[in-house]
Amino acid sequence: MRKLGAILLGVGGGVAAGYFIYYLVTVVVQFMPLPLRIAIAAAALGVIIVLVSLVRERVKSAREDKQKFKGVDR
């Protein structure tokens, strides 16, 4: 049940975020000066890079932990 809730939350949040980004790009950005658009794009790209890096680190850590405790019984 939790997995279904998490999936629905993720899908709903993704759709809402996608619509917000679409709205931001089509309406709001038209009236922003170019340096501000570049700054916002750079900040968004930085956040994405940090999040991807954190996910990759967590996956790598989980794999290493799995190998470390391979022979341990629960």
Phi, psi and omega in degrees: 000323179293322180297318178298317178297319179294320178296313179296320177297316179296316180295314179298316178295321179296317179295316179296317179295319178298316178295319179298316179297317178300313179298316181299316183291317186281325187254305190286320186293335180300330185260002179271145174291155184303316180300324178291321176298317180295319180296317179294318178296319179294319179295318179296318178297321177298317178297317179297317180297317179295317180296317178297318179298317179295318179296315179299319179296319180294319179296317179297318179296320179295320177295317179296319179295322179297318178290323183295321184253028184297320183269001183274130177273149179276000000 
